[in-house]
């Protein structure tokens, strides 16, 4: 079972939603705690593309390297970050809806190694849910240009 999951229906075509979501430069627009993003690899986004993401957490900045480990245009991408015995993998799936919109499903998996990280996993899960739990509704708001957007968000 995933540690975090969410789904949302966005009234925009799959190619537009996927393109915006997979562009890591847009992270600062949909994830409140992300304050900076820097591409570390050249070329288009693909498996192996790396980004340095900086978040502000309780007044302090922390950076991590995010790597694309799966990338199927307009269908799915998976990103991973790993540091100090903590590996976080975020899966995004994009499906067209019958009315020309897009259903986006997000799943976050947290993997820990070492006794300390295993013991703190419930705390880490809670922090990540708080930080990233609503980013799909933010994605919907940005793409649809609305201030609400909760009515078609599906919490799992």
N, CA, C and O of each residue as an XYZ file, in Angstrom:
624
protein
N       0.840     -1.180      0.000
C       0.000      0.000      0.000
C       0.885      1.244      0.000
O       1.854      1.312      0.756
N       0.565      2.221     -0.833
C       1.382      3.437     -0.887
C       1.299      4.225      0.422
O       0.305      4.152      1.145
N       2.348      4.969      0.707
C       2.374      5.810      1.900
C       1.532      7.065      1.719
O       0.938      7.559      2.678
N       1.479      7.580      0.500
C       0.686      8.763      0.173
C       0.051      8.496     -1.186
O       0.699      7.935     -2.069
N      -1.202      8.886     -1.365
C      -1.802      8.800     -2.698
C      -2.914      9.818     -2.837
O      -3.519     10.253     -1.857
N      -3.163     10.181     -4.074
C      -4.187     11.170     -4.377
C      -4.508     11.060     -5.865
O      -3.687     10.589     -6.652
N      -5.697     11.493     -6.238
C      -6.104     11.554     -7.642
C      -6.888     12.829     -7.856
O      -7.524     13.346     -6.937
N      -6.838     13.328     -9.078
C      -7.584     14.535     -9.420
C      -7.958     14.473    -10.895
O      -7.240     13.884    -11.703
N      -9.078     15.079    -11.235
C      -9.471     15.210    -12.638
C      -9.304     16.671    -13.021
O      -9.846     17.565    -12.372
N      -8.543     16.898    -14.089
C      -8.238     18.250    -14.560
C      -8.883     18.433    -15.929
O      -8.761     17.572    -16.800
N      -9.558     19.540    -16.111
C     -10.282     19.815    -17.364
C      -9.355     20.360    -18.447
O      -9.610     21.413    -19.031
N      -8.296     19.634    -18.698
C      -7.329     19.970    -19.751
C      -6.880     18.664    -20.387
O      -6.933     17.620    -19.737
N      -6.434     18.693    -21.653
C      -5.993     17.463    -22.321
C      -4.720     16.880    -21.697
O      -3.918     17.592    -21.093
N      -4.564     15.567    -21.862
C      -3.444     14.841    -21.266
C      -2.100     15.458    -21.619
O      -1.262     15.636    -20.736
N      -1.869     15.793    -22.896
C      -0.553     16.299    -23.282
C      -0.213     17.595    -22.546
O       0.938     17.803    -22.165
N      -1.197     18.461    -22.344
C      -0.962     19.720    -21.636
C      -0.684     19.481    -20.148
O       0.223     20.088    -19.577
N      -1.464     18.598    -19.527
C      -1.292     18.304    -18.101
C       0.043     17.609    -17.866
O       0.787     17.980    -16.958
N       0.349     16.596    -18.686
C       1.604     15.861    -18.526
C       2.799     16.787    -18.712
O       3.730     16.774    -17.907
N       2.774     17.582    -19.764
C       3.877     18.490    -20.067
C       4.142     19.445    -18.904
O       5.296     19.669    -18.537
N       3.093     20.002    -18.330
C       3.241     20.935    -17.211
C       3.748     20.211    -15.965
O       4.665     20.688    -15.297
N       3.149     19.055    -15.654
C       3.507     18.325    -14.436
C       4.931     17.783    -14.486
O       5.638     17.819    -13.479
N       5.359     17.283    -15.637
C       6.690     16.690    -15.755
C       7.791     17.739    -15.844
O       8.969     17.406    -15.706
N       7.432     18.991    -16.071
C       8.409     20.077    -16.113
C       8.712     20.481    -14.675
O       7.924     21.190    -14.049
N       9.843     20.034    -14.155
C      10.171     20.258    -12.749
C      10.263     21.737    -12.389
O      10.125     22.095    -11.220
N      10.495     22.600    -13.376
C      10.511     24.042    -13.094
C       9.174     24.515    -12.524
O       9.116     25.544    -11.851
N       8.112     23.777    -12.788
C       6.788     24.147    -12.286
C       6.539     23.705    -10.843
O       5.494     24.015    -10.272
N       7.491     22.987    -10.254
C       7.325     22.516     -8.873
C       7.059     23.651     -7.901
O       6.287     23.493     -6.955
N       7.696     24.801     -8.128
C       7.500     25.933     -7.219
C       6.080     26.486     -7.305
O       5.632     27.182     -6.393
N       5.368     26.184     -8.390
C       3.992     26.665     -8.557
C       2.964     25.732     -7.923
O       1.855     26.154     -7.594
N       3.336     24.462     -7.754
C       2.351     23.500     -7.245
C       2.717     22.887     -5.895
O       1.876     22.249     -5.262
N       3.946     23.068     -5.451
C       4.365     22.568     -4.141
C       4.856     23.751     -3.314
O       5.898     24.342     -3.596
N       4.086     24.076     -2.297
C       4.307     25.281     -1.506
C       5.713     25.382     -0.914
O       6.279     26.474     -0.861
N       6.282     24.267     -0.472
C       7.581     24.298      0.202
C       8.775     24.285     -0.743
O       9.904     24.510     -0.306
N       8.551     24.028     -2.026
C       9.657     24.028     -2.987
C       9.971     25.477     -3.347
O       9.132     26.192     -3.896
N      11.198     25.896     -3.027
C      11.582     27.292     -3.270
C      12.519     27.445     -4.462
O      12.667     28.547     -4.992
N      13.157     26.350     -4.893
C      14.060     26.431     -6.043
C      14.201     25.058     -6.685
O      14.115     24.025     -6.021
N      14.420     25.078     -8.000
C      14.654     23.840     -8.745
C      15.724     24.134     -9.789
O      15.677     25.159    -10.468
N      16.686     23.231     -9.910
C      17.788     23.427    -10.854
C      18.015     22.130    -11.625
O      18.200     21.071    -11.025
N      18.002     22.216    -12.954
C      18.248     21.035    -13.792
C      19.745     20.762    -13.812
O      20.545     21.659    -14.081
N      20.116     19.527    -13.528
C      21.527     19.150    -13.447
C      22.017     18.409    -14.682
O      23.223     18.244    -14.862
N      21.101     17.959    -15.536
C      21.482     17.229    -16.743
C      21.027     18.014    -17.969
O      20.094     18.814    -17.897
N      21.693     17.778    -19.085
C      21.343     18.457    -20.335
C      20.291     17.662    -21.094
O      20.062     16.482    -20.828
N      19.660     18.337    -22.042
C      18.719     17.676    -22.936
C      17.313     17.621    -22.385
O      17.021     18.143    -21.310
N      16.430     16.961    -23.164
C      15.027     16.853    -22.745
C      14.885     15.919    -21.542
O      15.782     15.131    -21.242
N      13.758     16.021    -20.870
C      13.502     15.139    -19.731
C      13.352     13.711    -20.243
O      12.636     13.447    -21.209
N      14.044     12.806    -19.571
C      14.020     11.389    -19.915
C      14.497     10.608    -18.698
O      14.872     11.204    -17.689
N      14.486      9.286    -18.784
C      15.021      8.473    -17.703
C      16.472      8.894    -17.474
O      17.259      8.972    -18.418
N      16.816      9.162    -16.224
C      18.161      9.607    -15.872
C      18.290     11.113    -15.690
O      19.291     11.577    -15.143
N      17.305     11.888    -16.135
C      17.349     13.343    -15.925
C      17.367     13.630    -14.427
O      16.651     12.999    -13.649
N      18.215     14.610    -14.036
C      18.371     14.937    -12.613
C      18.109     16.411    -12.364
O      18.426     17.274    -13.182
N      17.516     16.667    -11.201
C      17.223     18.023    -10.755
C      17.623     18.154     -9.296
O      17.548     17.193     -8.531
N      18.048     19.346     -8.918
C      18.276     19.658     -7.507
C      17.073     20.468     -7.040
O      16.795     21.549     -7.558
N      16.366     19.927     -6.051
C      15.179     20.588     -5.508
C      15.512     21.124     -4.123
O      16.080     20.415     -3.293
N      15.154     22.382     -3.881
C      15.368     22.982     -2.566
C      14.018     23.321     -1.962
O      13.190     23.990     -2.581
N      13.813     22.844     -0.740
C      12.576     23.104     -0.003
C      12.898     23.908      1.245
O      13.991     23.819      1.803
N      11.923     24.690      1.665
C      12.046     25.379      2.942
C      11.139     24.666      3.933
O       9.921     24.608      3.768
N      11.774     24.127      4.967
C      11.057     23.362      5.978
C      11.347     23.987      7.331
O      12.487     23.982      7.795
N      10.324     24.519      7.953
C      10.450     25.170      9.261
C      11.549     26.224      9.272
O      12.354     26.293     10.202
N      11.569     27.040      8.228
C      12.520     28.138      8.156
C      13.922     27.764      7.699
O      14.789     28.633      7.606
N      14.159     26.502      7.415
C      15.480     26.055      6.964
C      15.364     25.463      5.571
O      14.355     24.851      5.220
N      16.413     25.655      4.786
C      16.407     25.100      3.434
C      17.118     23.752      3.410
O      18.155     23.564      4.046
N      16.538     22.826      2.666
C      17.117     21.498      2.486
C      16.991     21.138      1.013
O      15.947     21.344      0.394
N      18.078     20.594      0.461
C      18.087     20.229     -0.957
C      18.202     18.726     -1.121
O      18.776     18.034     -0.280
N      17.645     18.232     -2.220
C      17.787     16.828     -2.573
C      17.877     16.716     -4.088
O      17.446     17.606     -4.821
N      18.439     15.616     -4.533
C      18.555     15.341     -5.964
C      17.392     14.436     -6.361
O      17.167     13.384     -5.762
N      16.664     14.869     -7.381
C      15.529     14.106     -7.895
C      15.921     13.535     -9.253
O      16.408     14.254    -10.125
N      15.700     12.225     -9.422
C      16.061     11.531    -10.658
C      14.803     10.919    -11.276
O      14.010     10.282    -10.582
N      14.626     11.116    -12.579
C      13.544     10.448    -13.305
C      13.963      8.999    -13.522
O      14.971      8.739    -14.180
N      13.198      8.050    -12.973
C      13.535      6.634    -13.140
C      12.596      5.927    -14.120
O      12.839      4.785    -14.510
N      11.524      6.614    -14.512
C      10.631      6.121    -15.564
C      10.014      7.340    -16.234
O       9.673      8.317    -15.566
N       9.873      7.281    -17.554
C       9.310      8.420    -18.279
C       8.664      7.928    -19.567
O       9.353      7.568    -20.522
N       7.336      7.918    -19.584
C       6.563      7.557    -20.773
C       5.693      8.769    -21.086
O       4.694      8.999    -20.405
N       6.060      9.557    -22.120
C       5.339     10.800    -22.406
C       3.822     10.617    -22.475
O       3.315      9.678    -23.087
N       3.120     11.541    -21.830
C       1.656     11.602    -21.793
C       0.990     10.407    -21.113
O      -0.226     10.241    -21.209
N       1.779      9.570    -20.424
C       1.219      8.415    -19.713
C       1.661      8.342    -18.261
O       0.832      8.234    -17.357
N       2.990      8.400    -18.037
C       3.497      8.106    -16.694
C       4.917      8.616    -16.539
O       5.717      8.587    -17.474
N       5.209      9.086    -15.334
C       6.604      9.293    -14.968
C       6.782      8.992    -13.492
O       5.847      9.094    -12.698
N       8.014      8.616    -13.143
C       8.351      8.265    -11.769
C       9.654      8.965    -11.427
O      10.625      8.899    -12.181
N       9.666      9.640    -10.276
C      10.874     10.316     -9.808
C      11.255      9.768     -8.440
O      10.411      9.311     -7.670
N      12.562      9.831     -8.163
C      13.083      9.277     -6.917
C      14.103     10.227     -6.321
O      14.882     10.854     -7.039
N      14.092     10.327     -4.995
C      15.176     11.014     -4.291
C      15.631     10.090     -3.171
O      14.840      9.336     -2.605
N      16.924     10.164     -2.862
C      17.488      9.261     -1.868
C      18.564      9.993     -1.087
O      19.451     10.619     -1.668
N      18.481      9.910      0.249
C      19.495     10.534      1.103
C      19.404      9.967      2.513
O      18.311      9.772      3.046
N      20.540      9.711      3.098
C      20.640      9.324      4.512
C      19.695      8.193      4.922
O      19.062      8.263      5.976
N      19.599      7.163      4.100
C      18.753      6.026      4.443
C      17.281      6.218      4.149
O      16.456      5.394      4.544
N      16.937      7.304      3.455
C      15.544      7.572      3.093
C      15.443      7.663      1.577
O      16.105      8.487      0.945
N      14.603      6.803      1.001
C      14.342      6.855     -0.439
C      12.859      7.132     -0.627
O      12.013      6.420     -0.087
N      12.546      8.176     -1.400
C      11.164      8.545     -1.683
C      10.947      8.420     -3.186
O      11.706      8.978     -3.978
N       9.909      7.684     -3.574
C       9.581      7.484     -4.985
C       8.162      7.991     -5.212
O       7.220      7.546     -4.557
N       8.021      8.933     -6.152
C       6.720      9.494     -6.506
C       6.346      9.025     -7.907
O       7.083      9.258     -8.866
N       5.191      8.359     -8.020
C       4.662      7.841     -9.285
C       3.503      8.732     -9.729
O       2.637      9.081     -8.926
N       3.491      9.092    -10.998
C       2.395      9.883    -11.569
C       1.869      9.175    -12.809
O       2.634      8.853    -13.719
N       0.555      8.931    -12.843
C      -0.090      8.315    -14.001
C      -1.141      9.271    -14.551
O      -1.864      9.916    -13.792
N      -1.220      9.356    -15.876
C      -2.106     10.287    -16.578
C      -3.000      9.497    -17.522
O      -2.511      8.755    -18.374
N      -4.312      9.659    -17.369
C      -5.274      8.955    -18.227
C      -6.282      9.965    -18.764
O      -6.781     10.804    -18.015
N      -6.586      9.886    -20.076
C      -7.612     10.790    -20.621
C      -8.992     10.413    -20.086
O      -9.286      9.239    -19.861
N      -9.828     11.423    -19.887
C     -11.222     11.178    -19.502
C     -12.082     11.285    -20.761
O     -11.632     11.813    -21.777
N     -13.310     10.789    -20.696
C     -14.187     10.787    -21.872
C     -14.525     12.190    -22.360
O     -14.847     12.372    -23.535
N     -14.459     13.176    -21.484
C     -14.814     14.544    -21.883
C     -13.600     15.398    -22.250
O     -13.695     16.625    -22.293
N     -12.465     14.758    -22.512
C     -11.282     15.494    -22.959
C     -10.392     16.003    -21.851
O      -9.421     16.712    -22.113
N     -10.707     15.655    -20.617
C      -9.870     16.043    -19.484
C      -8.823     14.981    -19.189
O      -8.563     14.097    -20.005
N      -8.230     15.085    -18.013
C      -7.170     14.166    -17.616
C      -7.357     13.754    -16.168
O      -7.574     14.600    -15.301
N      -7.273     12.454    -15.904
C      -7.220     11.966    -14.528
C      -5.752     11.738    -14.196
O      -5.049     11.005    -14.892
N      -5.304     12.376    -13.125
C      -3.929     12.217    -12.659
C      -3.975     11.435    -11.353
O      -4.698     11.801    -10.426
N      -3.203     10.363    -11.289
C      -3.089      9.589    -10.048
C      -1.649      9.693     -9.558
O      -0.698      9.494    -10.314
N      -1.517     10.007     -8.285
C      -0.211     10.147     -7.641
C      -0.098      9.107     -6.541
O      -1.046      8.857     -5.796
N       1.091      8.503     -6.455
C       1.374      7.557     -5.386
C       2.784      7.825     -4.889
O       3.723      7.886     -5.682
N       2.934      7.983     -3.591
C       4.244      8.202     -2.993
C       4.629      7.032     -2.116
O       3.866      6.622     -1.241
N       5.815      6.494     -2.350
C       6.325      5.375     -1.564
C       7.569      5.822     -0.812
O       8.473      6.432     -1.385
N       7.602      5.511      0.473
C       8.730      5.877      1.324
C       9.434      4.593      1.733
O       8.816      3.683      2.286
N      10.732      4.527      1.456
C      11.539      3.368      1.828
C      12.635      3.843      2.773
O      13.289      4.855      2.524
N      12.827      3.103      3.857
C      13.846      3.480      4.830
C      14.818      2.328      5.030
O      14.470      1.160      4.860
N      16.040      2.681      5.392
C      17.021      1.669      5.772
C      17.723      2.170      7.025
O      17.861      3.374      7.237
N      18.151      1.253      7.830
C      18.766      1.628      9.097
C      17.703      1.747     10.177
O      16.564      2.121      9.897
N      18.070      1.434     11.391
C      17.117      1.380     12.495
C      16.483      2.740     12.789
O      15.280      2.817     13.037
N      17.272      3.802     12.764
C      16.736      5.131     13.080
C      15.700      5.546     12.044
O      14.626      6.033     12.396
N      16.021      5.354     10.763
C      15.081      5.742      9.707
C      13.815      4.887      9.758
O      12.716      5.394      9.532
N      13.962      3.603     10.052
C      12.779      2.745     10.152
C      11.868      3.207     11.286
O      10.644      3.184     11.152
N      12.461      3.624     12.394
C      11.668      4.095     13.531
C      10.986      5.432     13.251
O       9.910      5.707     13.782
N      11.608      6.254     12.420
C      11.040      7.582     12.146
C      10.155      7.607     10.896
O       9.625      8.660     10.540
N       9.991      6.465     10.229
C       9.182      6.435      9.004
C       7.770      6.999      9.203
O       7.313      7.754      8.345
N       7.053      6.670     10.293
C       5.714      7.263     10.467
C       5.744      8.793     10.545
O       4.830      9.456     10.055
N       6.765      9.342     11.144
C       6.903     10.804     11.229
C       7.194     11.377      9.848
O       6.621     12.394      9.457
N       8.086     10.723      9.113
C       8.430     11.167      7.756
C       7.192     11.115      6.864
O       6.947     12.034      6.083
N       6.415     10.044      6.978
C       5.186      9.908      6.190
C       4.238     11.075      6.487
O       3.660     11.662      5.571
N       4.086     11.402      7.760
C       3.193     12.503      8.156
C       3.683     13.840      7.593
O       2.883     14.640      7.109
N       4.986     14.080      7.656
C       5.564     15.326      7.129
C       5.334     15.419      5.624
O       4.911     16.463      5.127
N       5.609     14.334      4.891
C       5.441     14.352      3.435
C       3.974     14.497      3.040
O       3.664     15.171      2.057
N       3.073     13.876      3.792
C       1.642     14.060      3.507
C       1.258     15.521      3.670
O       0.498     16.066      2.869
N       1.789     16.151      4.716
C       1.470     17.561      4.956
C       2.069     18.440      3.859
O       1.409     19.356      3.369
N       3.314     18.167      3.473
C       4.000     18.984      2.470
C       3.458     18.770      1.062
O       3.232     19.736      0.332
N       3.249     17.523      0.677
C       2.944     17.195     -0.719
C       1.537     16.647     -0.932
O       1.158     16.354     -2.066
N       0.769     16.506      0.121
C      -0.541     15.870      0.025
C      -1.543     16.579     -0.860
O      -2.459     15.941     -1.379
N      -1.395     17.891     -1.047
C      -2.388     18.628     -1.840
C      -1.832     19.134     -3.167
O      -2.452     19.981     -3.810
N      -0.681     18.634     -3.583
C      -0.080     19.212     -4.790
C      -0.872     18.924     -6.065
O      -0.753     19.674     -7.034
N      -1.676     17.857     -6.093
C      -2.507     17.634     -7.279
C      -3.636     18.655     -7.361
O      -3.980     19.102     -8.455
N      -4.216     19.030     -6.225
C      -5.252     20.073     -6.276
C      -4.632     21.410     -6.661
O      -5.276     22.222     -7.325
N      -3.387     21.648     -6.250
C      -2.675     22.860     -6.679
C      -2.411     22.821     -8.188
O      -2.554     23.830     -8.877
N      -2.023     21.643     -8.691
C      -1.808     21.464    -10.129
C      -3.089     21.794    -10.889
O      -3.054     22.493    -11.902
N      -4.208     21.293    -10.403
C      -5.511     21.565    -11.024
C      -5.800     23.065    -11.029
O      -6.201     23.615    -12.056
N      -5.603     23.722     -9.902
C      -5.872     25.161     -9.797
C      -5.026     25.959    -10.779
O      -5.524     26.869    -11.443
N      -3.751     25.618    -10.868
C      -2.852     26.348    -11.768
C      -3.259     26.130    -13.225
O      -3.352     27.091    -13.989
N      -3.499     24.885    -13.613
C      -3.821     24.587    -15.010
C      -5.202     25.078    -15.427
O      -5.393     25.498    -16.569
N      -6.154     25.030    -14.519
C      -7.507     25.470    -14.860
C      -7.720     26.946    -14.553
O      -8.727     27.528    -14.956
N      -6.771     27.553    -13.840
C      -6.897     28.966    -13.507
C      -8.037     29.255    -12.556
O      -8.681     30.301    -12.641
N      -8.290     28.303    -11.627
C      -9.379     28.482    -10.666
C      -8.831     28.659     -9.265
O      -7.687     28.302     -8.985
N      -9.653     29.211     -8.389
C      -9.242     29.346     -6.997
C      -9.796     28.214     -6.143
O      -9.268     27.930     -5.068
N     -10.858     27.566     -6.617
C     -11.301     26.373     -5.916
C     -10.786     25.188     -6.713
O      -9.742     25.325     -7.351
N     -11.417     24.077     -6.723
C     -10.912     22.934     -7.465
C     -10.982     21.676     -6.640
O     -10.606     20.601     -7.107
N     -11.455     21.797     -5.429
C     -11.526     20.641     -4.556
C     -12.619     19.660     -4.964
O     -12.533     18.478     -4.634
N     -13.658     20.130     -5.684
C     -14.804     19.258     -5.921
C     -14.486     18.046     -6.779
O     -15.197     17.044     -6.700
N     -13.435     18.103     -7.602
C     -13.106     16.926     -8.404
C     -11.805     16.279     -7.948
O     -11.220     15.478     -8.677
N     -11.355     16.618     -6.759
C     -10.204     15.944     -6.180
C     -10.701     14.691     -5.477
O     -11.676     14.733     -4.727
N     -10.022     13.577     -5.725
C     -10.431     12.302     -5.151
C      -9.352     11.870     -4.173
O      -8.261     11.490     -4.597
N      -9.624     11.916     -2.900
C      -8.660     11.474     -1.883
C      -8.819      9.975     -1.688
O      -9.931      9.466     -1.546
N      -7.684      9.272     -1.683
C      -7.725      7.819     -1.460
C      -7.381      7.499     -0.028
O      -7.361      6.330      0.357
